[in-house]
Amino acid sequence: MPEWSEPCVSPIVAALVDRLAGDRDLDAVTDATRTLTVGELVDGASRLAARLADSPAEQAAVVLVDRSVASLQAIFGVQWAARPLVTLDVDEPISRLSDVIERLGSVSVVDATGRGPMELGSQRVIRTAELPATYVDPLVGDPDGIGS
């Protein structure tokens, strides 16, 4: 579990973590079917940030989103990793998603919904639901291969 005193790369994330540090059980985000606590939001976001830490700092992250708390958690994870962010609606045709990703060049593609394709163009898609439950500090990366 991340400690609230651990540094974050992004000032946006650092400010949010500092503000919410008092209560990990506080409801953070809610959609029509699910609520994430502050602790759940931070834990999931930190796992994605750790996974993105293996890519070049200037590489954008394309997040396939819907209107769910999982999408917000993924966006938070990209911000935590201080990566450029592009959001695309997961329900867009695959040809359109592939075209946008091709035009962007080298990117990390993240599916926050569990409904997107396994690959888009030549890019393998990172599924947030399949990231390891073990916390990995995004500042340190993944020297032990936990997120592989």
C-alpha angles and dihedrals in degrees: 000000000000117000116229090234093061112111120248125211096225121063089214091059093042091054093047094047091048091050094048098036094107099072126024090182094060114114108255108175134005135190130179094286110017143041126202122204121222089259093051092047093050095043094052093042091050092053091054092044090053091051091049091049087077091065127074113281093239094051112111123229117225109205120199103215145182130177096288139114087244089064091052090048091053092048088051089051092053090049089049089055089047092232127150107262132218118177122202128184108250090217093064114109112276090238091059093046090049091048093052092047092048090052091050093055119203108023141145110241117211126188109205093174106054088228101089128098122275090238135021114199105315093335122104110220121236109221111209092208089061097052114116118267091226113100115241119189107240090212092060098036123209108307093160096049094245093144096044 
